[in-house]
Amino acid sequence: MIQVSRCLFTVMPRLLLLLALLVLAVSVHAAPAPALNLSPAEQAFLHAHPVWRIAGEPAPPFQWIDDKGTFRGIGADYRAILESRLGIRLEPVRADSWPVSLEQLRHHECDISLLTAETPDRDVFLLFTEPLIVLPPAIITRVDNRQIKTLADLAGKRTTVARDWPIHELLVKDHPEITLLPREDVGGAISAVALGDADAYVGDLASATQAIDRLGIRNLKVAGESPYQFPFRIAVRKDWPEAVALLNKAIATITPEEHAAIHHKWIVMRSEGLSWERVLIYALPILIGSVVLTLLMANRRLSREVAQRKQTEAVLRETEERWNFALEGSRDGVWDWNVKTNEVFFSQRWKTMLGFTDEELANRLDEWTSRVHPDDLDRTLDAVQQHLRGETPDYKVEHRVRAKDGSYRWILARGQVVTRDEKGAPTRMVGTHTDITQRRQSEQTIRSAKEFAEELIQTTNAMVVGLDKAGNFTIFNRAAEEITGYTFEELKGRNCWETLVPRDRFPEVVAAIGPESPGLRPRYENPILTKSGEERFIVWQNGVIREGGEEVGTVSFGIDITDRRRAEQELRRNEEQLEETVRRRTSELEQAERRLREVTNRIPGAVYQFVRRTDGSFAFEFCSEGMGDMLGVSSADAVRDVETVWAVIHPDDLTALVVQANESAERMTRYEQDLRIQQPDGRRWWIRAESEPQRRPDGSTLWNGSIMDITERKSLEEQLAVAKSAAEAANQAKSAFLANMSHEIRTPMNAILGFSQLLLRDTALTAVQRQNLDTINRSGEHLLTLINDVLEMSKIEAGRVTVHSSNFDLHALLDDLDRMFRLRTDARRLHFSIERATDLPQYVKADEGKLRQIFTNLIGNAAKFTEQGGIAVRVKATPIGGQSLRLHAEVEDTGPGIADEDMPRLFREFEQTESGLRTGGGTGLGLAISRRFARLMGGDIGVESIRGRGTTFSVEVQVEEGEAAAVRARADQRRVLHLDAASDGMRVLIADDKAENRLFLEQLLQPLGFRTRSVADGAQAVKVFAAWRPRLVLIDLRMPVLSGDEAIRQMRALSDGKEVAIITITASAFEENRREVIDAGSDDFLGKPFREAELFEKIGRLTGAGFVHAEDAEATAPNGSIRLSREQVENALPAELRSRLRAAAVRADFDQMLALLGEAGPAASDVAAELRGWVERFDYQSLLSVLEPQNVET
């Protein structure tokens, strides 16, 4: 009877509803669906629109499209009824989510949406029919709960809802006493109740039923209904009102039987909490019949099932446990691990979220462990073991798993031990996988945006100061620290008014931008006090900070204009020379009054005699006729009453005039002043008054002076100040832009060129692969050349380029140029030669990089424009005294020549000749940079050209005789194979926020014998350094959390920080960055992208590490290097291939030779490898010696 009761309890709800429907079907005669009474216009609309597109977003059980493309759910059943009523076809349009379907409806990519709730925002672009179904939200609890029946019983109870569903909003508004626990979807909300994390769930019964069936949950029931009603309608595009009327007519014809059948099919669940009256009315006859029928069936089958019941119950319990633990519904993948056998059940969702089918993954633990990201595997397995040992209540970790396509997905893994043996050892563990890749990407995007904003604030040259409403500092950038002398740490939490604002300006500043000011001024100027007590004048641009619509503080951007004001004073002092002319003329005009009047009335401006009497009063004794033009006051009025003049002078200037006149009289110093004149009609202008004082016998003071109209000059000064400020701002913006552009381009180029170098180290590459990688390298180098040209020109214009002289082999430089351009000229069948004077010194001291760039630009231009003939380079040197030499070079080509009209702009920046424009290449900076370099090196570049015959560029620079020993001491560029035995296992810490940069350095160093650890920010770098104690640190400059320079300072401050070698590797391009990191404590600086040889040279020099090179390995081989014979080559390579290879060698076609050697078969791999080595070393003599036929002398 116990088993029968359990069976009855399980099947009772479905039997009740089924029997109720059978009774209803017998007792009520189902009437046929009435025909629709359609108007001619409605019939015409249906004829014009035989196919309607319906939104097909996944929303089970309402509607979804399964894996076979079948439209299923409640909406699918109503779709069939509507199609039969209206005689049309309703075609689902697949969508990933409801927001996507809404956008399709908004843009008329769908016509209708079944089972849609009407809201004000949807009314804007949709029409709605009468309700199709009405679903009251149900209250669902665990079966053992007897207290919860209504919403009133949920007061203080933990209640889950689906986030942002209508019931969520209603409960928040109407029932604040309920403790709501919103979940992302119905599955998650239902699971929380089943697992005991919540007491009840409130939501529509249809979605709840579907989620419970899908998750296999068996411990829930419907405890009651809520008083709310949610009608679901059909949404129609706004421009289809005819469709609304047609659908309403069709809905009206749907019979109660049809509604009941659909409801029974999709919405069934165990119920409790209903009134006895409703049970008696609707369910009592059904219940009696169901009990009798079930008992009879159970008794007939009982004898057959007894033998199988225990095994069946065990299987059911295991299945129930497995699926009851599935969290987050269909979004999660489920796994079930037998800890003893290591067999694992992976659900279909677990596999499909990684792109696999059921058959592609076996039920083994290593199917999971082999796909976990290597960086995540150890901590993930540690988390599993901690839970198995009982140290954690559950297993929960975020890690990356490799998908079928090779990409990594971020997974939130959760699980628990569900069974243990008699000794307490875990035997079975069940859990889920949730794909959180999108969340992690969003978090990264937010972090990047925040870092960008913080970096922008810290790198701007303007002060950025944030204050809360009380005036306490919340933001204080580096520019503010540099200007004020305070650090943010010193000011954090302190009040602005007590630190930066001078006491005498306190009321004025607080009234303008303080917390009690009526409104924040968007622009304001005021002095501030620095930490040293200096007063500096700042122009502020102010803004309000708001959070959630509430004002919480202000942010101000300040520009220091102190230097500008000082510059204005300097400009006024520079005007003295101009004014001296006026003073001399004034002195000459004082000799005679008549002559004075005759002359002064004809000169610009006015002259005057001004007196201070012994009683301290002032008066004009004489004014020229120009006084009327200068002051707007006649000379007669001025002499009669000085007040007529005072009346037209600006009050502020008048006060200063009296003060300065008294001072001039007391000290007998020259009087000079700029005055503003203002007329009653509103006209205003500037004048300048100058005079020399004389003491009269009666004690009065007389000034003989002049007045000039300086309005135009004042206007020019203001324009000059504005232009100067704009030019300085533009120059700063350009420098910031170029630095940022260089950093942003060099960072990805570091990965491109770096990984291509790693690939080139692979000895198994074919010739074609090497050719492709060489193309990548050359293209990258070309892009960097363009970037460097622009940056170089910027540094030249800013005066930051200097000459770095060093000893180098001039002949080796010319040999490099010969090899570099000979391949290009040979391929185009051009003659190319570099002729050296017999007395040309081999070793010189100069800036090798700049000299190389000059030669490369000039020869490259000649090669670009020469179609036939050739290029000749001639180099010689002449002594000019002591160790100094004058180096002369000519680059002559037989190209098209340069037109006379192109000559004037040949060396201008960003300009090209007519031929250059036709080729469509270059920046137009090569020649300009070359000439600037030549002039920096004490020389110049000239050009001669004959149209149609060619061009000759002449170069002249000053060098010194070099030292051979210094040149030989420079690091070689041999290929490194690995660390020597003494250095093997050297520890290297890599700190870079870009994952691809860390990966490149790891893959470059680890194969050579280095042990590496990588971190993504400066704070982690300091932490790992303190614990691991590496011998070498490779660190980026720009990183989150803690910048590279600050991390270096902190590492240097640690106990072993003085001995470690630190190399800063950064994409920043300017010399200022090099000085910055060296000052911070870095031993050396390496710009991105870099050549691996540069890095190895610095590592060896700073750490003493020893390397084994390819040449060393060949020299110490037991039998020496392979020396091929002609017979070996003939036996290994076909005659036709040997002939083509010889022809390519004669042409010195490097790429073609490598491509041909790639065609050699596996049997000839050793011979081909040796020949490839000769090609790469340009040993064409040895190559031709084994390729020549035996009857031909080589």
Helices and strands as residue ranges (DSSP letters): H 2-27, H 40-48, E 51-56, E 64-65, E 71-72, H 74-86, E 89-94, H 98-106, E 112-116, H 120-123, E 126-128, E 133-135, E 137-142, G 151-154, E 158-162, H 166-174, E 179-183, H 186-194, E 200-204, H 205-215, E 220-225, E 230-237, H 241-252, H 256-266, H 276-278, I 279-283, H 284-324, G 329-331, E 332-338, E 344-346, H 348-352, G 358-360, H 366-369, H 374-388, E 395-402, E 408-420, E 426-435, H 437-459, E 463-468, E 473-476, H 478-484, H 488-491, H 496-499, G 503-505, H 506-513, E 523-529, E 535-547, E 550-560, H 562-573, H 576-589, H 593-600, E 606-612, E 618-623, H 627-631, H 635-640, H 643-646, H 651-667, E 671-678, E 684-695, E 701-709, H 711-760, H 767-797, E 806-809, H 810-827, E 831-836, E 843-846, H 848-865, E 870-881, E 884-893, G 900-905, H 914-919, H 926-936, E 940-946, E 950-961, H 964-968, E 976-979, E 987-991, H 995-1005, G 1006-1008, E 1011-1015, H 1018-1028, E 1032-1035, H 1044-1052, E 1061-1066, H 1071-1080, E 1084-1087, H 1092-1103, E 1107-1109, H 1110-1115, H 1126-1132, H 1135-1146, H 1150-1157, G 1162-1164, H 1165-1176, H 1180-1187
